[in-house]
Amino acid sequence: MEKTVEFIFDVVSPTAYIAYRRLPEIIERTGATIIWSPVFLGGVMNASGNKPPGTVAAKGRYMNRDMERCAERYKIEFSLNKHFPVNTLSLQRIAVGLNNNDEHEEFLKFIDVCFKAIWVDGKNMGDTDISSDVLADAGFETGTLMNLANDSTIKEKLKSLTNNAVQRGVFGAPTFFVDREMYFGQDRLDYVEIALSRQQ
């Protein structure tokens, strides 16, 4: 049986970005395959009753520093984004639209560009003009991407993926599933790797 880890994410999440950068080494060590599952984090938070860490000032300050420490430990290029929280609804719709066998390489390139723009370059990717410039510079046809963002079928699919994640117990991002076991947060990737190593 193929080893798989499902990665539930939104590019708005700094901890999802750190997880995204850490996952390749885990995949290399375990021989597993990633199942990519874009969701809209705002919808997950609302449906689950979760609140952003920044709603508690002391917790927000701590988490900002902790993310910097994590990035330093794993040698990940990272900077806090002054525009946070960025509205990524359109970006996540595009991710859903590209996440299929025919467009898989474009999907991987797209999320890489978005994660870097937000969590390395500090771009406000919720601003359509800015995101269009970033994506065009990366070689994307922005008109095609905007068509995906505005496609009613894709909008409904993102809603469905988000609601399904909540029904499975997801309350934030990043969340991982190995078999039916759920792990939350980039700081639980050690547990994810152990679980993958045990898969037959």
C-alpha positions as CSV (number, residue, x, y, z in Angstrom):
1,M,0.0,0.0,0.0
2,E,1.3,3.5,-0.9
3,K,2.3,5.7,2.0
4,T,0.4,9.0,2.0
5,V,0.1,12.0,4.1
6,E,-2.8,14.5,3.5
7,F,-1.7,18.1,3.8
8,I,-4.6,20.4,4.6
9,F,-3.5,24.0,4.1
10,D,-4.2,27.6,3.3
11,V,-1.3,29.8,2.0
12,V,-2.4,32.5,4.5
13,S,-1.0,30.3,7.4
14,P,2.6,31.0,8.4
15,T,2.8,27.6,10.1
16,A,1.4,25.9,7.0
17,Y,4.3,27.6,5.1
18,I,6.9,26.2,7.5
19,A,5.3,22.8,7.2
20,Y,5.3,23.1,3.4
21,R,9.0,23.8,3.5
22,R,9.7,20.9,5.9
23,L,7.6,18.2,4.2
24,P,10.0,17.4,1.3
25,E,12.7,16.0,3.6
26,I,10.1,13.9,5.4
27,I,8.8,12.6,2.0
28,E,12.3,11.8,1.0
29,R,13.0,9.9,4.2
30,T,9.7,7.9,4.2
31,G,9.0,7.5,0.5
32,A,5.5,8.8,1.1
33,T,3.3,10.8,-1.3
34,I,1.5,14.1,-0.4
35,I,-2.2,14.4,-0.9
36,W,-2.7,18.2,-1.3
37,S,-5.9,19.5,0.2
38,P,-6.5,23.3,-0.1
39,V,-9.1,24.7,2.2
40,F,-10.2,28.3,3.1
41,L,-8.9,28.8,6.6
42,G,-11.3,31.5,7.4
43,G,-14.2,29.1,6.8
44,V,-12.5,26.4,8.9
45,M,-12.1,28.8,11.8
46,N,-15.7,30.1,11.6
47,A,-17.2,26.6,11.3
48,S,-15.1,25.1,14.1
49,G,-15.4,28.1,16.5
50,N,-11.7,28.5,16.5
51,K,-10.1,31.9,17.0
52,P,-6.8,33.3,15.5
53,P,-3.9,33.3,18.0
54,G,-3.6,37.1,17.5
55,T,-6.9,37.7,19.3
56,V,-4.9,37.1,22.5
57,A,-2.1,39.7,22.3
58,A,0.4,37.8,24.4
59,K,-0.2,34.6,22.5
60,G,0.1,36.4,19.2
61,R,3.5,37.9,20.2
62,Y,4.7,34.5,21.4
63,M,3.7,32.7,18.2
64,N,5.3,35.3,16.0
65,R,8.6,34.8,17.8
66,D,8.1,31.0,17.8
67,M,7.7,30.9,14.1
68,E,10.9,32.8,13.7
69,R,12.7,30.3,15.9
70,C,11.2,27.4,13.9
71,A,12.3,29.0,10.6
72,E,15.8,29.5,12.1
73,R,16.0,25.9,13.3
74,Y,15.1,24.4,10.0
75,K,17.0,27.0,7.9
76,I,13.8,28.2,6.2
77,E,13.6,31.7,4.7
78,F,10.8,33.5,6.5
79,S,9.6,36.9,7.4
80,L,6.4,38.1,9.2
81,N,4.0,39.8,6.9
82,K,2.8,43.2,7.9
83,H,-0.4,42.7,5.9
84,F,-1.5,39.6,7.8
85,P,-4.1,38.3,7.8
86,V,-4.1,38.3,4.0
87,N,-7.4,37.5,2.2
88,T,-6.6,34.3,0.3
89,L,-10.1,33.2,-0.8
90,S,-9.3,33.8,-4.4
91,L,-5.9,32.1,-4.2
92,Q,-7.4,29.0,-2.5
93,R,-10.0,28.8,-5.2
94,I,-7.3,28.9,-7.9
95,A,-5.4,26.2,-6.0
96,V,-8.4,24.0,-6.0
97,G,-8.9,24.6,-9.7
98,L,-5.3,23.7,-10.5
99,N,-5.2,20.7,-8.2
100,N,-5.8,17.9,-10.6
101,N,-3.8,15.5,-12.6
102,D,-3.7,17.6,-15.8
103,E,-2.5,20.8,-14.0
104,H,-0.5,19.3,-11.1
105,E,2.9,20.9,-12.0
106,E,1.1,24.2,-12.3
107,F,-0.6,23.7,-9.0
108,L,2.7,23.0,-7.2
109,K,4.3,26.1,-8.9
110,F,1.3,28.2,-7.9
111,I,1.3,27.4,-4.2
112,D,5.1,27.8,-4.1
113,V,4.8,31.3,-5.6
114,C,2.0,32.2,-3.2
115,F,3.7,30.9,-0.1
116,K,7.0,32.7,-1.0
117,A,5.2,35.9,-1.9
118,I,3.4,36.0,1.5
119,W,6.0,34.5,3.9
120,V,9.3,35.6,2.3
121,D,8.6,38.7,0.3
122,G,5.8,40.1,2.5
123,K,3.4,40.8,-0.3
124,N,-0.3,41.5,0.2
125,M,-1.6,38.8,-2.0
126,G,-5.1,39.7,-1.1
127,D,-4.7,42.7,-3.3
128,T,-5.7,41.7,-6.8
129,D,-3.3,44.0,-8.5
130,I,-0.4,42.9,-6.4
131,S,-1.2,39.2,-6.8
132,S,-1.7,39.5,-10.5
133,D,1.7,41.2,-10.9
134,V,3.4,38.5,-8.7
135,L,1.8,35.6,-10.6
136,A,2.4,37.2,-14.0
137,D,6.1,37.6,-13.1
138,A,6.2,33.9,-12.3
139,G,4.9,33.1,-15.8
140,F,1.2,32.5,-15.1
141,E,-1.5,33.7,-17.4
142,T,-3.4,35.7,-14.9
143,G,-6.6,35.9,-16.9
144,T,-6.8,32.1,-16.8
145,L,-6.2,32.1,-13.1
146,M,-8.9,34.7,-12.4
147,N,-11.4,32.6,-14.4
148,L,-10.7,29.8,-12.0
149,A,-11.2,32.1,-9.0
150,N,-14.6,33.1,-10.4
151,D,-15.8,29.7,-11.5
152,S,-18.9,28.8,-9.6
153,T,-18.1,25.1,-9.6
154,I,-14.7,25.7,-8.1
155,K,-16.2,28.1,-5.5
156,E,-18.5,25.3,-4.4
157,K,-15.7,22.7,-4.4
158,L,-13.6,24.9,-2.1
159,K,-16.6,25.2,0.2
160,S,-17.2,21.5,0.1
161,L,-13.5,20.7,0.9
162,T,-13.5,23.2,3.7
163,N,-16.8,21.8,5.2
164,N,-15.6,18.3,4.8
165,A,-12.3,19.1,6.6
166,V,-14.3,20.5,9.6
167,Q,-16.5,17.5,9.7
168,R,-13.4,15.3,10.0
169,G,-12.3,17.4,13.1
170,V,-10.1,20.0,11.4
171,F,-10.0,23.3,13.2
172,G,-6.9,25.0,11.7
173,A,-4.0,24.8,9.4
174,P,-1.8,23.0,8.8
175,T,-3.5,19.7,9.5
176,F,-2.2,16.3,8.4
177,F,-3.9,12.9,8.1
178,V,-1.9,9.7,8.0
179,D,-4.5,6.9,7.6
180,R,-7.3,8.3,9.7
181,E,-5.1,9.8,12.4
182,M,-5.1,13.6,12.5
183,Y,-2.1,15.8,13.5
184,F,-2.3,19.6,13.8
185,G,0.5,22.0,13.4
186,Q,3.9,22.0,11.8
187,D,5.3,21.2,15.3
188,R,3.7,17.7,15.0
189,L,5.5,16.8,11.8
190,D,7.8,14.5,13.8
191,Y,4.7,12.5,14.7
192,V,3.6,12.5,11.1
193,E,7.0,11.1,10.1
194,I,6.8,8.3,12.7
195,A,3.3,7.4,11.5
196,L,4.5,7.3,7.9
197,S,7.5,5.1,8.9
198,R,5.1,2.6,10.4
199,Q,2.9,2.4,7.3
200,Q,3.3,-0.9,5.5
